[in-house]
Amino acid sequence: MTKQQVLDLYFLDARSKLIDLAAFLDRMERAGGEADFRHPALLQAAAELGRPGAGRAKNVLLVLSDPTTEPIPTAPGKGASGAWPGEELRGS
């Protein structure tokens, strides 16, 4: 496909997702209290979008993923959090 064809097919969907992300970040700014590890992880992942070159999707996934290879003894909760909390919150 050409760049024009990609824009024609996917621009409105990408635009919508960016607006959703911006609205989420605005809600975070207005909210009280402290954020957990997910907020800075999301901001770091979003920064990957502005980097030149291919591989943005891979880099976003790497920012949000657990880089360790050793399994933990027990899961800290029932579901996934969507971001890696770091060693101090990993439960090991």
C-alpha positions as CSV (number, residue, x, y, z in Angstrom):
1,M,0.0,0.0,0.0
2,T,1.0,3.6,-0.5
3,K,1.2,6.1,2.4
4,Q,-1.9,7.7,1.0
5,Q,-3.8,4.4,1.1
6,V,-2.7,3.7,4.7
7,L,-3.9,7.2,5.7
8,D,-7.2,6.7,3.9
9,L,-7.8,3.4,5.6
10,Y,-6.5,3.9,9.1
11,F,-6.3,7.6,9.9
12,L,-9.7,8.1,11.5
13,D,-9.2,5.0,13.7
14,A,-5.8,6.2,14.9
15,R,-7.1,9.8,15.4
16,S,-9.9,8.4,17.6
17,K,-7.4,6.4,19.7
18,L,-5.2,9.4,20.2
19,I,-8.1,11.5,21.4
20,D,-9.1,8.7,23.8
21,L,-5.6,8.6,25.2
22,A,-5.5,12.4,25.5
23,A,-8.8,12.4,27.3
24,F,-7.5,9.7,29.7
25,L,-4.4,11.7,30.5
26,D,-6.6,14.8,31.1
27,R,-8.7,12.8,33.6
28,M,-5.5,11.6,35.3
29,E,-4.3,15.2,35.7
30,R,-7.7,16.3,37.2
31,A,-7.9,13.3,39.6
32,G,-6.8,13.5,43.2
33,G,-4.5,11.1,45.0
34,E,-1.3,9.3,43.8
35,A,-1.0,7.3,40.7
36,D,0.7,3.8,40.6
37,F,3.3,2.4,38.3
38,R,0.9,2.3,35.3
39,H,0.8,6.0,34.8
40,P,4.5,6.6,34.2
41,A,4.7,3.4,32.2
42,L,1.9,4.7,29.9
43,L,3.6,8.0,29.5
44,Q,6.9,6.3,28.7
45,A,5.1,4.1,26.1
46,A,3.4,7.1,24.6
47,A,6.8,8.8,24.2
48,E,7.8,5.9,21.9
49,L,5.2,7.1,19.4
50,G,7.3,10.2,18.6
51,R,10.5,8.4,17.9
52,P,11.5,8.1,14.3
53,G,11.8,4.8,12.5
54,A,9.9,1.5,12.4
55,G,9.4,-0.6,15.5
56,R,7.2,1.7,17.6
57,A,4.7,-1.1,18.4
58,K,7.5,-3.4,19.5
59,N,9.0,-0.6,21.7
60,V,5.6,0.2,23.3
61,L,5.1,-3.4,24.1
62,L,8.7,-3.7,25.6
63,V,8.1,-0.6,27.8
64,L,4.9,-2.2,29.2
65,S,6.2,-5.7,29.5
66,D,8.0,-7.6,32.3
67,P,11.6,-8.0,31.2
68,T,12.4,-10.7,33.7
69,T,12.7,-14.4,32.8
70,E,12.3,-16.1,36.2
71,P,8.8,-17.0,37.2
72,I,7.5,-15.5,40.4
73,P,6.3,-17.8,43.3
74,T,2.8,-16.5,43.3
75,A,0.8,-14.0,41.4
76,P,0.1,-10.8,43.3
77,G,-3.5,-10.6,42.1
78,K,-6.1,-12.2,39.9
79,G,-5.6,-10.3,36.7
80,A,-3.0,-8.6,34.6
81,S,-2.3,-4.9,35.3
82,G,-1.1,-4.1,31.7
83,A,2.3,-2.7,32.8
84,W,5.3,-4.0,34.7
85,P,5.4,-2.7,38.2
86,G,9.2,-3.2,38.6
87,E,11.1,-5.4,40.9
88,E,9.9,-3.7,44.1
89,L,6.2,-4.5,43.4
90,R,6.8,-7.8,41.6
91,G,6.0,-10.0,44.7
92,S,9.3,-11.8,44.8
